[in-house]
């Protein structure tokens, strides 16, 4: 954007957590409340200078016996910042109580000492609160649709992995995952005075994933988890006609701990994701989604018993599928550095810097953001 804005901000972010360890079951819960006061907020949300966020995480591990285990996780976020609503679809701040809930259930079974299975189900709920677009009851008034109309949706997936334990340190697997996305905005997202009419559900899709992978522990300090395959995407509900495509799929991560408290993490993912761009192409097809390649790196080093530093970096290349920007892309870069000093067992000080930059083939979409912070943390 050509318009630069800056602001001082005060953040208050208390957190509470609890954990219960039973003989066969571990249960945990964590809640974090955030209040952000911006001194020079632009004229948005009726000049309200305060943002509130809520983050809650729940997890459960249960062992029915030595061979059958259940893992349940759920992460709930209400926020405005796209960094907290990561994966929801918007790339800039959206006012209101926007909700992103991620849930996952995994059931693993060891049938023999070498062969096992993992059944998994995931559910993501995305609800943006800006639903009020005046008099949007007519197709011809689909201009400037709300984020709710464009991005509100339910994402679900279910799959099965067949696992083989080659060695104590090495497990290979082959898997299938079926994912389905249903947009729930129930509003017009592109203007049309005649048939076809472009509504939220026009971007519904089904995706089939087939992949192979391996988990290997090279040493107590170095481990790798990698999977790769293909995805078949069926955009079946486009008013101008269904379209389908094949795309690569990958999820690779590695962790190296060089001394206690100091480690290097890195990875790469390749997958499709929702986008807040819907623009029609000359052929009448909507922009359906993006195919994104993401590389990331995180270095944490414990200098001594009191001082810990971290460096983070991420690069994302996201290419539009169908619509006016078919084949064009966004380039996103983020980097950060931070220091934490443990003043006492209950008090710590933090300082850091974060940089974000989005460049895009879509005019008016690019932005840069610089954040510098200092703070105190208390733990009781």
N, C-alpha and C positions, 0 to 999 in steps of 0.2 A: 504494500500500500504506500502511496505517496504522502499520507498523512501520519505524522509521528505524534505519539502521545506518551507521556510519562507520568508516573505517580509514585509517591511514597505510600507504603502500606504497612499496617500493623496487623499481625497475625496472632491469634490465640487458638491453640489447638490441643485441648486436653484429650487424653486417651485412657481407656480402662480395658483390662483384659482379665480373663479367668481361664483356668484349665483344670480339668478333672481327670485323674488317672485311675481307672479301675483295673480289675484283673485282666479283662479281655478287651476293654474299650477305653479309648482316649477321646475326650470331648474338649473343644476349645472355643472361645468366643472373644472377639476384640471389637471395640467400638471407638471411633475417633470423631470428635466434633471439631469443625473448623469455623472460625469467624475471621473475615478479612475486611479491614476497613481501608478503602482507597481514598486518599485525600483529594485527588484531582480526577475523579471519575468523569468520563465523557457523559453527554446527555443521553443515557440509556437507562431503561428500567426506572423512569421517572426520577432520575438523578439519585437513586438510592446508592449510597457509597458503600454499603455492606453486602458482602456475599457470605452465605452460610453453606457449609457442606457437612454431609453425614457419610461416614464410611463404616460398614460393619462386615466382619468376616466370621464365619462359623465353619468348624470342621469336626469330623467324626471319623475315627478309625476303629473298626470292630473286627476281631478275629473270632469267627464261629468255631474254628479249630485250627490246627497247624496248616491246613491246606486251603481253607476257604476264608477270604478276607474281603471286607467292605470298606470303601473310602467314600465319604460324602463331603463336599466343600460347597460353600456358597459365599459370594462376595456381592455386597450391596453398596451402591454409591448414589448419592444425590449431590449434584454439583453443577457448576456453570463452566468451569475451565476444561478445555478439551484434553489437557494432560491427565486430569482425573477421570474423564469420560473416555479414556483411550479405547478406540475400537467402535465407539458409538456412531461415528460418521462425520460430525461437524469438525472443522479445523480451526475455528475461532470461537471465542466465548459466546455462549448462548444464555441469556438471562432466564431466571425461573428455576423451579425445582425439577431439574432434569434427572431422570432415574435410569441407571444401568445396573441390572442384576444378572450375575453369572452363577449358574449352578452346575455341578457335575457329580455323577454317581459312577463309581467303578467297582465291579465285582470280579475278583481274581480267584481262580481255582487251579491248584496244582493236581493234575490227574495222575502223574507219575513223577519220579525224581527229575525227569528231563522235560516232560510236556505239560504245558499249562495253557489256560485261556484267560482272556480279560474281556468282559462285556462292559461297555460304557455308554452313558447317556448324558447329554449336555443340553442346557436350556439357557438362552440369553434373552432377557426382556429389556427393550430400549423404549423409553417413553420421554419424549420432549414435551414440555408444558406449554409452549407457545402455539396454542391451537386456534387462536382468534384471528382469522383473516376475514374482514368484513364482507358480507354478502358473497361468499364463495360457493353459492349454491348452483351457479350456472357454469357450464364448461368453458364459456368464453372468458370467465373471470379466474382462470387458473394461473394468472400472472403472480409472481412473487409469493409462491406458496410458503407456508410456515415450515419450520424444521420438523414439526410434528407430522405434517402431511407427507413430507419427504422421507423421514427416517424412522418414525415409530414402527416397531416390528417385533416379531418373535422369531428367534433363531433356535432351531433344535437340531440335534444330531444323535445318531445311535450307531454303534459299530461293534465289531468283534475282532480281537487280535488272537492269533494262534502263536504261542510262544514255545521256543525250544532252547533249553539250557545246555549250550555246548560245553562250557566249562563253568567253574564257580564264578569266574570274573566276566563271562560272556554269555549274553542271551540274545538270540535272534528272533525276529517275529515277522509275520505277514498279516496284513489286516485289510478290512473293508469298513468304510464309514459312509453312512447316508445322512446328508444334511438337507434341511428344508427351511426356507425363510419365507415368512408371510408378513407383508406390510399391513399395518393396521390403522393408518392415518385416515382412511375413508374420506379422502378429499381429492380435488383435482390438482395435479402437480405440473401440468403444462396446458396452455390455453388451446382450446379447440371449439369452434362454433358448430362443427359438423362431426359426424362419425369419422374416425374413431375418437373416443373420449379417453383422455389419459388420467387415470386415477392412481392412487397410491399402490394398489394391488397389481398394477401393470408391471411392477418389478419383482414380483414373486419368483422364486427359483428353486429348483432341486439340484443337488450336487452329489455325485458319486465319487468317492475316493478309493483308490486301490494303492497300497504301499507296502514296502518292505523296510525293515529297520534292524538296528543292532544297538544294544547297550553293552559297553565294555569298560572295565576298570583296569587301566594300564598299570596303576600303582595305587596305594592308599591316597596319593596326592592328586592323581589325574584320572578323570572319568569323562566318557563321551556318550551321548545319546543322540542317535541319528536315524531319521526316517525319510524316505523319498519315494515318489510315485507320480501318479497322474490324477487329475480331477476332470470329470465330465460335467459341465454346467448346462442345465436346461432352463433357459428363460422362456417359460412356456406361456406366459400371460401377457406378452406385449401385444397391444391392439393391432399393430401392423403385421403380426405373425410371429410365431415362435422362432427362437434362434438357439443354437447350441454350439459349444466349443470345448476343445480339449486344452488343458493347461497343466504345466508342471506343478508338483506339490512337494514341499520339503520343510522339515523342521529339524534343525541340527543345533546342538548345544554342547559345550565343553566347559569343564571347571578344573582349574589347577590351583591347589593350595601350596604355596611355596614355603610359608612358615605359619604357625598357628595364628589365626586372626588376619592373615593376609592371603588374598586369593585373586585370581584372574578368571573371569567368565566371559565367554563369547558365543556367538551363534548366528544363525541365518535361517530365515523363514521365507517360504514362497507360497502364497495363497491368494484367494480372492477376498474382497471386503466391500462393505457398503460405502457409498459416496453421497454427499449432499448435492452433487451435480446431476441434473436430469435432462439437460438440453437436448431437444430433438435434432436428429440429423436430417439431411435433405431427403432421405428415403423414408422419413416418418418414424424411425425407430428411436426409442428413448435411450438415454445413457443408463445402462443397467447396473454396472458395478466397476470396480477396479481390480486389476491383477497387480499385486504388490510384492516386491522383493525387499526384504529388510535385513540389514546386517547390524549387529550391536556388539559392544564391548564394555566391560565393567571391571575396573581395577580398584581393589580396596587394599590398603596397606596400614598395618598397625605399627607405627614408629616406635612406640613404647607403651607402657601400661596405661598412659593417659591420653595420648594423641593418636588419632586415626584419620587418614585421608582417603579420598576416593576420586576417581576419574571415571566419567561415563561418556559414551558416544554412541550415536545411532545414525544410520543413513537409510532412507526409504525411497524407493523408486516405484511409483504407482501409475500404471497405465490404464486409461479409460477404455471400457469395452462398449461398443455401439454408440449411437447418438452423434451429436455434433462434434464431439472431440475424440471420436474413435481413433485409437492409436496414439493420441497425445498423452502427456504425462505430467504428474507433479513430482518434484524432487524436494525431499524434506531432510534436513540435517539438524541434529540436536547434540549438544555437548555440555558437560558440566564438571565442575571441580568443587570439592567441599572438604572442610576440616571439622573434626569434632574433638573437643578437649574435655576430658572428664575431670571436673573441678573437685568433686567428691563422689561418694557412692550414690548420692541423691541429686547431684546438680552437674549439668554439663553446659558447654557453650558451643555454638555452631556458627560457621561462616561459609559462604559459598557463592558461586556464580553459575548461572545457566544461560545458554544461548540456544535459540530456536530460529530456524529460517526455512520458509517454504517458498520455492520458486515454482511457477506453473505455466503451462502452455495456455491456460485459461486466463484471460485478461481480468485484472482486478482481484485475483485470488491470493497473490503472493503477500507475504509479510515477514518481518523479522521481530524477534522479541529478546530483550536482554533483562535478566533478573539478577540483582545482587541482594544478598540477605545476610543478616547477623541475628543471632537469637540466643535465648537461654532455655534450657530444658530441665524439668524437675521430674524425678521418678521416686515414687513411694510405694 
